Amino acid sequence: MTRMRLLALADQEVDGLYSPNLLQHAPNVDCVLSAGDLPFGYLDYILTILNRPLYYVHGNHTQKRALHGSDELSEEIEGATNLHMRTVNYRGLLLAGLEGCRRYRNAEHQYSEAQMGRRAMHLALRLQRNRMRYGRALDILVTHAPPAGIHDGDDHAHRGFQAYLALMRWFRPRYLVHGHTHIHRHDQPRRTRYQDTTVLNAYGYQLITLDLPEPNPAAR
């Protein structure tokens, strides 16, 4: 078994991370997951100090800046990997992502249930290939919005997606890491079990430790 330690972030800057104490708050981290709506400077700092890969999805609040050495504006994070509708194998850790939230106005990274369902089906084809290649489809699904009925809100903008429930039933990831729903009370749940998946609200930050099976030498 291979043990990995992950730093998951979403929505809210944490003073202890945006400081010289970062390594004390997040020691021995193998990679960073961002579930969206965090400033460029904050993520740049964490990426630089930890010197570990950063995988992310966009939230519903977009920002853009000039790419290094160019006048072109981009919302991507330089030196990091956008997981939206992609699968990534990082040292045996199988990751995938879906960005955004429910459509509540005409803006980027907002989707109807039908639109997100189509994106989930597109991702499902890639996850099925993972299953055939690695013997399992997915370890962590990173989303901005939560699944329907789990950690979501009563207002339309903060309702979760049914499509995420289907992905968890079909592919049984160890974790679904999301943001979007802010935590304001101590009794507000962060972790909820749905079948074989732990749904984790990464608001602020959370640390995840998980053991991965050794790679299959026959997998190609």
PEUR-V770144 format. One record per residue. SS is DSSP state (a for helix, b for strand, c for the rest). D_LAST is the distance of its C-alpha to the last C-alpha in Angstrom with 1 decimal. Layout:
ss = [SS:SS]
d_last = [D_LAST:D_LAST]
//
This chain:
ss = [c:b:b:b:b:b:b:b:b:b:c:c:c:c:c:c:c:c:c:c:c:a:a:a:a:c:c:c:c:c:b:b:b:b:c:c:c:c:c:a:a:a:a:a:a:a:a:a:a:a:c:c:b:b:b:b:c:c:c:c:c:c:c:c:b:b:c:c:c:c:c:c:b:b:c:c:c:c:c:c:b:b:c:b:c:c:b:b:b:b:c:c:b:b:b:b:b:b:c:c:b:b:c:c:c:c:c:c:c:b:b:c:a:a:a:a:a:a:a:a:a:a:a:a:a:a:a:a:a:a:a:a:a:a:c:c:c:c:c:b:b:b:b:c:c:c:b:c:c:c:c:c:c:c:c:a:a:a:c:c:b:a:a:a:a:a:a:a:a:a:a:c:c:c:b:b:b:b:c:c:c:c:c:c:c:c:c:c:c:c:b:b:b:b:c:c:b:b:b:b:b:c:b:b:b:b:b:b:b:b:b:b:c:c:c:c:c:c:c:c]
d_last = [19.5:19.2:22.2:22.3:25.4:25.7:28.7:29.1:31.9:33.7:37.1:39.4:39.7:40.4:42.9:41.5:38.2:39.9:41.8:41.7:40.9:37.4:35.8:38.2:37.2:33.4:32.8:29.4:27.4:23.7:23.6:26.0:25.8:28.6:29.6:32.0:35.7:35.9:37.6:35.9:38.0:37.0:33.3:33.8:35.7:33.1:30.3:32.5:33.8:30.7:28.5:25.4:23.1:24.8:23.2:25.8:27.1:30.6:33.5:36.5:38.5:37.3:38.2:37.7:38.3:38.3:35.1:35.5:37.5:38.0:40.5:37.9:37.7:34.4:33.5:30.2:29.9:29.4:26.7:25.1:22.4:23.7:21.6:23.6:21.6:18.3:15.4:14.4:12.3:14.8:14.2:12.6:15.3:14.5:17.4:18.9:22.5:25.5:28.6:32.3:34.8:37.1:39.1:42.6:43.7:42.6:40.2:36.6:33.9:35.9:34.9:36.5:34.9:34.0:32.5:30.3:29.4:28.1:26.0:24.7:23.7:21.9:19.9:19.4:17.4:14.9:15.0:14.5:11.2:10.4:11.9:9.9:6.5:8.2:11.2:13.5:14.3:16.3:18.2:20.8:22.2:24.6:27.5:31.0:33.0:32.9:32.3:35.4:37.7:36.0:37.5:38.6:42.1:44.9:45.3:43.3:41.6:40.1:39.2:35.6:33.2:32.8:29.4:28.0:29.3:27.4:24.1:24.9:25.8:22.7:19.9:21.8:21.0:22.6:24.6:26.0:27.6:30.4:33.6:36.4:38.7:40.9:42.0:45.7:46.7:45.8:45.5:43.0:39.7:36.6:34.3:34.2:32.1:30.9:29.4:26.3:26.4:28.6:30.0:31.1:33.6:32.9:36.3:37.3:34.6:32.8:30.7:27.8:26.4:23.5:21.5:17.8:15.9:14.2:10.4:8.8:7.9:6.3:3.8:0.0]
//
